[in-house]
Amino acid sequence: MTITCGEATVRLLARYGVTTVFGIPGVHTLTMCRGLAGGANSGAVRHVQARNEQGAGYMAEGWARATGEVGVAMVISGPGVTNIATALGQSYADSLPLLLISAEQPSNSIGKGWGVLHEVTEQKRVTEPLCAFSETARNPSDIPELMARAFTIFASERPRPCHISIPVDVQDMLVDELWEPSPLPEKPAPRDELLVAAAEKLKAAQQPAIIIGGGAKSANRDLRIIAECLGALVVSTTAGKGIMPDDHPLCLGGGLSRPEIRKYLKSCDCVLAVGTELSETETYVDRLELDGELIRIDIDPRKMTDLYTPTLAIVGDAAASMARIRELVDDQLRDTAETEAFVSKTRIQIETSLNKSEKQHVNLLNLLNQIAPKDTIWSGDACQIMYTGNFAMPTRAPRRWFYPSGFCTLGSALPNAIGAKISSPDTPVAVLVGDGGFMFTMPELLTAAQAGLGIPIILWNNEGLKQIRDDMDLLDIERVGVDPLNPDFVALAKSCHCDGLEARSEAEFSEAFLSAFDKSHPTLIVVREDDDWLVN
């Protein structure tokens, strides 16, 4: 059957297992929309309409965070691509498999500067720094090749966004063949002799530690057993929270930003870092001081020659690597009491060193830890309550804590949650967001309401961009641009077909939060910093 290239592109997505795309239709994507809405592809791929392409990108990112599968966004050329660029940057920083399919201006006008609709002189150059690759399809036969390239990266390399740009005239060209998905390679296998050497170093260490990053999500069980065999302290990045349960007696999850933990790591004679960049966005310092041996296991070979050159470099899949190391250290039954004592003492030190705002954050987070369903996904922005939650909110399974650590963007919390909830409708999803970040993508409330999503949105209201305000005060800088005029958030929620209230007590908050999961629309729960019920 002969169909257009736009329709064939959607059909190929479906054959790769894609069921949902996020985006906003436009005049330059109409041919692809035909593939979404009718013909041989009717119903094969669902389209979720966002209110801004940035929101669509974050939704695709949320899908990828929740499932580990490819999140897909489809947008128009020009402003659609520039709008979604921030989400690409965040997905690149946090190693997420996001595929962007975009339109592009007519092929014969690319690079000409004729002033055509949605013109970008050369569109792929907009997204190249934010993607594993960004390419323009010059004819229909390029599409299956580029799609295979993207899904190969997602399957076998460090996952990063890929962008396939299809000019409007190419979308309209006819295709009379059935494009087949390409067989996908497996992740690279680690060299066994290096794993044996790593196990020997860990077994010989007097004070080992393990740093877990987001690249280790598939190795959670083996990592727990390894830590217990070695009596090793476990610290996770924010992307790695829950791989080892944060409340495990050997674990200080999400704690690399804490000076108490960084000091301990400096004294360790062997540190195993699995699937992590060891980036300054996690540690809050330019460089961790690691005086002992460093073993790095990562799927990305470039990690072996960056800021932290390891004693032992192992390139390969984290799951296979940890399974083998577990076999090799299984006979090690070291006493864990000393490490457990350090973890217990450090938790107390952290709790007693909290500032006024952090104590209120912890009061709310402790309440949520008690009342929320145990498998809840927490989707957050870069905001103060999330900074505290990174080390203070227990997460007990992978893919349950969304924090934009790398790009540190604002506005991702709500659309990330939408993507996660659509991908996993039976999993409870909740949002933690500040008043400033919420306003970046606030219109996506309507997307969530239209999709019938029962999501509680906890809005921590400190009337501005408080982290920057605090920094200005600390440095004696006159405040500028940090005290915006806020809307009536409750009225705003109701105008968007959602429920809204301002919680004035623990009981009122708890009732609103728990009931929100059973509704067919979101519930915005405003929590004001310094309210009596939050203050000890």
PyMOL commands that set and color helices and strands:
alter all, ss='L'
color gray80, all
select helices_A, chain A and resi 5-15+30-37+39-41+53-67+79-93+107-109+124-130+142-156+168-172+192-204+214-230+259-267+280-283+301-305+318-329+337-352+356-371+384-392+413-423+435-438+444-450+466-474+489-495+506-516+532-534
alter helices_A, ss='H'
color red, helices_A
select strands_A, chain A and resi 3-4+20-23+46-49+71-75+98-104+133-136+162-167+174-175+208-212+233-236+251-252+270-274+293-298+312-315+377-380+401-402+429-434+456-461+499-502+523-528
alter strands_A, ss='S'
color yellow, strands_A
deselect
rebuild
show_as cartoon
